[in-house]
Amino acid sequence: MSYQKRVDGRKFDELRPIQAKAGVIERADGSAYFKIGDTVAYAAVYGPRELYPKFLQDPARGILRCNYNMMPFSGSGDRVRPGPNRRAKEISLVTEKSLTAATDLSQFPNSVVDVFIELPQTDAGSRCAGICAASIALADAGITMKDLVAAVSVGRVDDKLVVDLNYAEEAYEDGTVADIPIAMLPSSGEITLLQMDGTLTKEQLLEAFELVKKACLEINEVQRKALKEKYTLERNDTHE
Amino acid sequence: MSELKVEERSIVVPGEILADGMEYLPTKGTYRDGNYIRASRLGLVSVDGKVLKLIPLTGKYFPKRGDVIIGKVIDIMLAGWRIDFNSAYSAMISLKDATTEFIERGADLTRYFNLGDYVIGKITNVTSQNLVDVTTKGPGFRKLVGGRVIEVESSKVPRIVGKQGSMISMIQTLTGCQILVGQNGWVWLQGEPRHEIIAIRTIKKVEQESHLSGLTDAVKAFIDEELKKVQ
C-alpha cells in the first residue's frame, strides 16, 4: 500500500496555511507570532543587554541565548510537565545554533540577546515554527543579521516525500515515516539546522532538500511581509 | 549594468536585495553578497549617489562619543557611579568627572548622586569593548530633580529635537514645561502636572509621525487644542 493522499488533503509539496505578525509583545525589544497549520509560536527578543554571570561573557562578540518552551496543554496528547525537560533543552540548543548562523553580534561584545519561544498550541513542526518566529522577532529588535532564517520539516510518509508534516502524518502507522526539520538562509541556501528522525535513502534525502528550498522561500516571503506590515502600518496610521 | 532593486526610503528587511551590480557601494546596515547588495538589518533605504545606507527604525541606542544622554544611577562604586542609559551597556561616571567640587577621600558619594537618581551628562569615551565614560561636569549637566522621565525610540530623537532645537523649544514654550532630551531616547520633563501630560502626548505624537513633513505646524495646533481642554 502506498500513501496516496495526505491526511489533510494537501499536495505533497504544499505547506500548511501560514500567518505571521511582527511586534505582538509590547514590552519586548522585538517580538513575533508565527502560525503554521495548528502549530502556534510566539517569540520575544530582549537585548542586546549586559550578560551576567560574568564568566558567560564573550569579549569578542555578543551571544545569543534561546529558550524553547511548549505550554502544558499545547499538544494533542497528555499535559506536558511545565519547565525545561530534556527535549526542550535540546531544541533550545539547536534553535540557538541555527539562529546564530544568521546573526552578527560582533558589535556587542560581552552582551547577550535573549530569545524566548513559547508554543501555546502544537501540531508537529514546533521547532521550525519557533525558529521562524524567532528570526522575525530578531529582525524586529533591530539585530544585524545576514538573512531571516526560514525553517520547515520535510519527511517521508510511506513511499512519498512530503513537506511540513502535521502530527497525524508523523504518527502514521501503515508505513515508515521519516521527519527532517531543516532551517536555512533562503538567500544562499545555507542549511543551519538539520535533524532526522526515521529512515530514508540518500536519493530521497537529496530530493527532500530540493523540496525544502522551495518551501523555505515561500516562508521567507511571509516573514518579510509580516515585518514590512508592522513598519508600514505604523507610518500609515498617523496619516489621518 | 548595475541596477537599484528597491525605491529610496522604502522599508527593507534582513536579506533583502537592495541593488544588483558592482557599481553600488554597501555601507552601514548593508553587505555585499556576490553581485548583490543586501540589507543586514531592518531599516529605511537611503541612496546617496552610488552609496547605499540603511537608516535603522528599531534597536537599542548605540553609545557615541559626544552624545548628551540621560541616565539613571544603578550602582555606587569606589571611584564613581554606574549609570543605566537605555543601551546594551551601562556607563561609568568617575569621581573626577562628576562635579567641579572637591570630593574628599572616603566621602559619602550618595550626597552627589544617589541610587535611582537621574542625571544628564555627556559621553566622553567609548572603548572597543563598549565601556562608556560619562561626565556630568559642564554647563547644563547635573542631577535631575523632580519631573519625570519617558522613553522614546532613539532613532527618532533628532526629529523630536528639531532643527536647532526648534521642535523641542516650541513644546517647552507652549506647555511651560522644562524638557531635556537625551540622545539615548530618554526624555526628562518638569512642569505643571497637567501640562507635563500634554508635553508627553506631544512628544509621543512627534515620535510616531516623525516621517511627515510640516510636523511643526501640526504639533502647534495639537498643543493649542490640548491646552484648551485643560483650561
Interface residues (C-beta under 8 A of the other chain):
Chain A: D29 G30 G47 P48 R49 E50 P59 G62 A102 D104 Q107 F108 P109 N110 S111 A139 D140 A141 G142 I143 T144 M145 K146 D147 L148 L185 P186 S187 S188 N220 Q223 R224 L227 K228 Y231 T232 E234 R235 D237 T238 H239
Chain B: I11 V13 P14 G15 E16 I17 G29 Y31 D33 R38 S40 R41 L42 P56 L57 T58 G59 K60 F62 A88 Y89 S90 S128 Q129 N130 Q208 E209 H211 L212
